[in-house]
């Protein structure tokens, strides 16, 4: 079984991924952030590093989803299925040119075509971690990564809002696999009781899919 998690930065997606993996006794693939040499450069100068960052992430996410689908026993923290969200927003912001966007979208299509030819061509479930925008901002501030902080950066705060809004539409449109939404505003994963409720919701969805 392959489960992918999706959601805005700061929502608690990585914690959710870890919980699911331990609950199902499977391997977790985490988003390459801490070891990403391009990310701090991007936050400092998005127009110069926007395209490089998106290609870096796309390459990593392609490798991750292929490995997960081949093993058929993994949980992925963010995946290739939501990668274009960030690229398209960077394009709208002028950080990525038309030519760069065309290169990216062609490469993404080729990767998606290859994924669909695999023995297992899609995830079994996408779990979308959701919370309201103020909660997202609070959690970004709380985790304290310097390059993510927005108090003195109105443009970055606006970028976060645009991405949060884009994610709502992305979830509504997503049809690559079965899906479900987890309310991580109502259920704070720092709370053990909330963890149990969320994991039960996921178990219930998986049982429901078994009968389809």
C-alpha positions as MATLAB code, in Angstrom:
seq = 'XXXXXXXXXXXXXXXXXXXXXXXXXXXXXXXXXXXXXXXXXXXXXXXXXXXXXXXXXXXXXXXXXXXXXXXXXXXXXXXXXXXXXXXXXXXXXXXXXXXXXXXXXXXXXXXXXXXXXXXXXXXXXXXXXXXXXXXXXXXXXXXXXXXXXXXXXXXXXXXXXXXXXXXXXXXXXXXXXXXXXXXXXXXXXXXXXXXXXXXXXXXXXXXXXXXX';
ca = [
       0.000    0.000    0.000;
       1.197    3.513   -0.875;
      -0.187    6.592    0.879;
       0.810   10.145    0.024;
       0.264   13.135    2.286;
      -0.293   16.634    0.941;
      -0.768   20.106    2.354;
       0.546   23.565    2.997;
       3.880   24.089    4.721;
       3.467   24.361    8.473;
       0.209   22.411    8.621;
       1.731   19.351   10.313;
       2.113   17.153    7.264;
       5.498   15.710    8.225;
       4.238   14.770   11.699;
       1.189   13.182   10.069;
       3.375   11.199    7.662;
       5.486    9.877   10.524;
       2.406    8.863   12.513;
       0.856    7.016    9.578;
       4.093    5.178    8.794;
       4.539    4.015   12.386;
       0.860    3.083   12.663;
       0.982    0.962    9.507;
       4.506   -0.329   10.187;
       5.821    0.971    6.894;
       8.579    3.256    5.627;
       8.184    7.029    5.429;
       9.738    9.130    2.666;
      10.133   12.701    3.869;
      10.221   15.857    1.781;
      13.869   16.877    1.107;
      13.955   20.196    2.989;
      16.718   20.089    5.586;
      19.300   18.818    3.107;
      18.077   21.051    0.266;
      20.888   23.494   -0.647;
      18.644   25.514   -2.993;
      15.784   26.333   -0.611;
      17.515   29.046    1.464;
      18.821   30.591   -1.763;
      15.296   30.637   -3.162;
      13.845   32.423   -0.141;
      16.625   35.011   -0.407;
      16.225   35.524   -4.185;
      13.190   33.719   -5.677;
      13.579   35.242   -9.143;
      17.071   33.859   -9.561;
      16.502   30.460   -7.992;
      12.813   29.714   -8.680;
      13.351   27.394  -11.640;
      16.333   25.644  -10.065;
      14.340   24.962   -6.907;
      11.409   23.474   -8.825;
      13.644   21.195  -10.876;
      15.427   20.098   -7.698;
      12.137   19.184   -6.013;
      10.700   17.563   -9.140;
      13.713   15.295   -9.501;
      13.560   14.255   -5.844;
       9.815   13.665   -5.883;
       9.979   11.615   -9.070;
      12.582    9.325   -7.502;
      10.529    9.059   -4.298;
       7.234    8.126   -5.960;
       8.909    5.534   -8.213;
      10.596    3.920   -5.219;
       7.385    3.976   -3.186;
       5.252    2.481   -5.949;
       7.874   -0.200   -6.620;
       8.041   -1.194   -2.936;
       4.235   -0.863   -2.518;
       4.705   -0.272    1.205;
       5.395    3.391    1.871;
       4.054    6.737    3.037;
       5.269    9.876    1.245;
       5.508   13.339    2.796;
       4.347   15.437   -0.180;
       4.657   14.023   -3.690;
       5.040   14.756   -7.366;
       1.248   15.146   -7.690;
       1.275   18.580   -6.038;
       4.650   19.750   -7.354;
       3.215   21.841  -10.195;
       1.293   23.980   -7.689;
       4.518   25.649   -6.610;
       5.914   25.982  -10.111;
       2.756   27.611  -11.428;
       2.678   30.072   -8.534;
       6.333   30.941   -9.132;
       5.447   31.557  -12.760;
       2.564   33.850  -11.800;
       4.910   35.744   -9.495;
       7.443   36.234  -12.297;
      10.048   34.006  -10.677;
       9.882   31.503  -13.541;
       9.745   32.492  -17.215;
       7.309   31.160  -19.808;
      10.097   29.121  -21.387;
      11.110   27.642  -18.025;
       7.498   26.751  -17.238;
       7.162   24.976  -20.589;
      10.325   22.979  -19.929;
       9.071   22.047  -16.463;
       5.581   21.022  -17.622;
       6.976   18.892  -20.452;
       9.338   17.148  -18.041;
       6.540   16.618  -15.524;
       4.287   15.082  -18.199;
       7.036   12.683  -19.256;
       7.513   11.642  -15.626;
       3.793   11.150  -15.069;
       3.546    9.057  -18.231;
       6.362    6.841  -16.973;
       4.717    6.442  -13.561;
       1.488    5.269  -15.181;
       3.334    2.499  -17.027;
       4.558    0.975  -13.751;
       2.951   -2.179  -12.370;
       1.466   -0.009   -9.637;
       0.707    3.257  -11.396;
      -0.831    5.369   -8.648;
      -1.045    5.711   -4.840;
      -3.768    3.917   -2.903;
      -4.763    7.033   -0.943;
      -3.957   10.739   -0.738;
      -4.361   12.260    2.730;
      -4.749   16.048    2.627;
      -3.750   17.880    5.816;
      -5.858   21.001    6.223;
      -6.021   23.996    8.591;
      -7.060   27.628    8.328;
      -4.557   30.266    7.235;
      -3.966   31.799   10.674;
      -3.134   28.365   12.069;
      -0.667   27.824    9.230;
       1.086   31.118   10.015;
       1.240   30.282   13.718;
       2.871   26.922   13.031;
       5.371   28.337   10.533;
       6.411   30.884   13.153;
       6.542   28.247   15.885;
       8.872   25.881   14.063;
      11.302   28.754   13.578;
      13.098   28.177   10.284;
      14.721   31.541    9.648;
      14.150   31.638    5.899;
      10.412   30.910    6.334;
       9.669   33.788    8.699;
       7.266   36.429    7.417;
       6.838   39.060   10.165;
       8.914   41.648    8.293;
       8.196   40.287    4.834;
       4.727   41.124    3.494;
       5.520   39.509    0.134;
       6.304   36.173    1.780;
       3.121   36.305    3.839;
       1.144   36.996    0.673;
       2.889   34.083   -1.048;
       1.823   31.801    1.791;
      -1.776   32.970    1.423;
      -1.740   32.353   -2.326;
      -0.379   28.838   -1.805;
      -2.921   28.118    0.933;
      -5.730   29.223   -1.404;
      -4.289   27.218   -4.301;
      -4.212   24.086   -2.159;
      -7.943   24.300   -1.494;
      -8.655   24.173   -5.241;
      -5.980   21.525   -5.797;
      -7.644   19.168   -3.322;
     -11.054   19.696   -4.894;
      -9.649   18.898   -8.358;
      -7.342   16.013   -7.369;
      -8.349   12.741   -9.037;
      -5.129   10.746   -9.389;
      -6.188    8.394   -6.578;
      -8.749    8.057   -3.779;
      -8.436   10.926   -1.288;
      -9.492   12.187    2.125;
      -9.106   15.359    4.170;
      -7.813   15.528    7.748;
      -8.653   18.619    9.837;
      -5.354   19.418   11.573;
      -6.795   22.587   13.013;
      -9.380   20.616   14.988;
      -7.025   17.721   15.651;
      -3.629   19.004   16.819;
      -1.135   16.189   16.361;
       0.765   17.221   19.484;
      -2.211   15.758   21.365;
      -2.254   11.961   21.793;
      -6.048   11.761   21.705;
      -6.096   13.731   18.447;
      -3.519   11.369   16.990;
      -5.766    8.397   17.744;
      -8.785   10.059   16.151;
      -6.864   10.965   12.984;
      -5.379    7.487   12.609;
      -8.831    5.956   13.094;
     -10.203    8.197   10.345;
      -7.473    6.949    8.015;
      -8.109    3.307    8.989;
     -11.806    3.789    8.293;
     -11.097    5.267    4.863;
      -8.748    2.408    3.973;
     -11.379   -0.163    5.032;
     -13.949    1.661    2.943;
     -11.647    1.460   -0.091;
     -11.186   -2.284    0.418;
     -14.879   -2.794   -0.199;
     -14.982   -0.717   -3.402;
];
